[in-house]
């Protein structure tokens, strides 16, 4: 394994390190992740929320719903295109862009998953 990186130097049979849970209180908010029934861009966001212990709802959008008008309800992303995933915040704000969503989730975690800079 790699020296100085404990989780890489453990054997494959060793259990993975556990995230500290002391003094953790999940946010008292309702988040909804809107995405297709795919394991693409939505899956890492779900994994991040589970790892951080952040409760969320998953709303699966079918292609028929997307083509039938659901797309028009979504905000445009950085490219100007309407696409998924979108994270719906407790106040109804719709946040597009996978990286922005990931950064938001990381900032909600306690302890935060992002550094200060």
Beta strands, then each sheet from edge to edge (+ up, - down):
strand 1: 32-35
strand 2: 57-60
strand 3: 86-88
strand 4: 94-96
sheet 1: 2+ 1+ 3- 4+
end
